[in-house]
Amino acid sequence: MSPFTKGAVKKAPRIDYLATSYDDLGMRATRLLAYDATEISAILRGHLLVERAIGALIAQKMTKPERFFRSQRISFETKVDLASALGVLPDTHVGAAKALNNIRNSYSHDEEHKLSLGELNSLKIKWTPAQNKAFAVVCSKGIEEAAKTAVLFLNWSFLKLLPQRKQPPNNRRSRRAADPER
């Protein structure tokens, strides 16, 4: 047995993006992207969360999404294009998703890649003045903090595209179910 598998942490179940409240999805994104992240992990985790949101948008347009997602391995860019063609992903989000994918690919294919402010600016989707101000503050703290914030804001903009689910008043925990892409 490898020392890396000994006492391995059990994987958390995937979250059903169409059945989970916006608040729960937002809190999860904040934890993963703002508190538990480094520059590269913010990009990688943000990419994964955006991809899951896009998968949920596609799935809501299908009668049997599990048949589509289980039978094929679909690239991120294909999912973005499909979501756009189905009319569930606005052009502003298409551009930002593809920019995030380009950043992720830069890290994947160039071990010396250095994230730039220009790359992070390509992730902006109709930021509010408060978001722009917060981004300016974190930029002064360094590229790592700027990456966390830009990717978190991007994730929130994708979550807003999902049908809004209200949290049950007496239960703060989100409902967890199978992910259509699993």
NORGI-V5693 format. One record per residue. N is the residue number from 1. SS is DSSP state (A for helix, B for strand, O for the rest). PHI is phi in radians with two decimals (none if undefined). D_CENTER is the distance of its C-alpha to the mean C-alpha in Angstrom with 2 decimals. Layout:
# NORGI-V5693
N;SS;PHI;D_CENTER  N;SS;PHI;D_CENTER
This chain:
# NORGI-V5693
1;O;none;33.70  2;O;-1.26;31.46  3;O;-1.13;31.03  4;O;-1.43;27.28  5;O;-1.67;27.26  6;O;-1.11;29.76  7;O;1.17;28.30  8;O;-1.05;24.80  9;O;-1.34;22.26  10;O;-1.24;21.54  11;O;-1.21;18.01  12;O;-1.26;16.54  13;O;-1.15;16.32  14;O;-1.21;13.21  15;O;-1.74;12.39  16;O;-1.41;13.46  17;O;-1.15;11.05  18;O;-1.51;14.21  19;O;-1.90;16.45  20;O;-1.73;14.69  21;O;-1.16;15.42  22;A;-1.01;13.29  23;A;-1.07;14.75  24;A;-1.16;13.84  25;A;-1.12;10.14  26;A;-1.15;10.36  27;A;-1.14;12.56  28;A;-1.11;10.49  29;A;-1.08;7.59  30;A;-1.07;10.71  31;A;-1.09;12.34  32;A;-1.24;9.90  33;A;-1.73;9.12  34;A;-1.78;12.51  35;A;-1.79;14.97  36;O;-1.82;14.30  37;O;-2.22;13.13  38;O;-1.83;15.13  39;A;-0.93;14.46  40;A;-1.24;13.57  41;A;-1.22;11.65  42;A;-1.09;9.45  43;A;-1.16;8.88  44;A;-1.16;8.66  45;A;-1.17;6.53  46;A;-1.06;3.99  47;A;-1.04;4.85  48;A;-1.09;5.00  49;A;-1.14;2.45  50;A;-1.13;2.68  51;A;-1.07;5.78  52;A;-1.15;6.56  53;A;-1.12;6.61  54;A;-1.11;8.63  55;A;-1.04;10.61  56;A;-1.16;11.50  57;A;-1.10;12.65  58;A;-1.15;14.71  59;A;-1.02;16.04  60;O;-1.19;17.40  61;O;-1.63;19.58  62;O;-1.93;21.07  63;O;-1.44;23.87  64;O;-2.39;23.14  65;A;-1.07;19.55  66;A;-1.06;20.14  67;A;-1.16;22.85  68;A;-1.27;20.71  69;A;-1.28;17.74  70;A;-1.42;20.17  71;A;-1.54;22.67  72;O;-2.42;20.70  73;O;-1.77;18.25  74;O;-1.87;16.33  75;O;-1.21;14.84  76;A;-1.00;11.53  77;A;-1.10;13.88  78;A;-1.15;15.91  79;A;-1.09;13.21  80;A;-1.06;12.51  81;A;-1.13;16.31  82;A;-1.14;16.96  83;A;-1.07;14.76  84;A;-1.14;16.58  85;A;-1.12;19.87  86;O;-1.36;19.49  87;O;1.43;19.09  88;O;-1.80;15.88  89;O;-2.25;13.87  90;O;-1.09;15.81  91;A;-0.98;16.90  92;A;-1.06;15.38  93;A;-1.33;11.84  94;A;-1.04;13.15  95;A;-1.07;14.38  96;A;-1.20;11.40  97;A;-1.11;9.22  98;A;-1.19;12.35  99;A;-1.14;12.82  100;A;-1.08;9.62  101;A;-1.11;10.89  102;A;-1.12;14.27  103;A;-1.13;13.44  104;A;-1.03;12.04  105;A;-1.13;15.19  106;A;-1.07;17.34  107;A;-1.16;16.59  108;A;-1.21;17.15  109;A;-1.95;20.40  110;O;-2.51;21.88  111;O;-1.12;22.39  112;O;-1.74;23.77  113;O;-1.02;20.89  114;O;-2.03;20.81  115;O;-1.14;17.95  116;O;-2.00;19.52  117;A;-1.09;19.27  118;A;-1.06;19.55  119;A;-1.11;16.37  120;A;-1.15;14.54  121;A;-1.11;16.49  122;O;-1.26;15.23  123;O;-1.60;11.78  124;O;-1.27;13.72  125;O;-2.24;13.82  126;O;0.78;16.97  127;O;-1.17;16.73  128;O;-1.34;19.40  129;A;-0.99;22.24  130;A;-1.13;21.08  131;A;-1.16;17.68  132;A;-1.06;19.70  133;A;-1.15;22.13  134;A;-1.08;19.70  135;A;-1.12;18.17  136;A;-1.08;21.80  137;A;-1.13;22.64  138;A;-1.24;19.94  139;A;-1.08;20.78  140;O;-1.21;24.26  141;O;-1.59;23.10  142;O;2.22;21.67  143;A;-1.15;18.92  144;A;-1.10;17.08  145;A;-1.16;16.91  146;A;-1.11;16.10  147;A;-1.11;13.08  148;A;-0.99;11.76  149;A;-1.21;12.55  150;A;-1.07;11.42  151;A;-1.25;7.80  152;A;-1.10;8.06  153;A;-1.08;9.86  154;A;-1.09;7.61  155;A;-1.03;4.89  156;A;-1.03;8.29  157;A;-1.16;9.58  158;A;-1.29;7.46  159;A;-1.08;8.38  160;O;-1.15;11.82  161;O;-1.36;12.21  162;O;-1.33;12.39  163;O;-1.01;15.90  164;O;-1.39;16.57  165;O;-1.86;17.87  166;O;-1.48;20.23  167;O;-1.29;20.55  168;O;-1.07;23.90  169;O;-1.07;26.23  170;O;-1.78;27.55  171;O;-2.44;24.47  172;O;-1.40;21.59  173;O;-1.45;19.85  174;O;-1.36;17.37  175;O;-1.33;18.60  176;O;-2.00;17.18  177;O;-2.56;17.87  178;O;-1.16;17.26  179;O;-1.45;14.06  180;O;-1.07;15.38  181;O;-1.60;14.04  182;O;-1.12;15.72
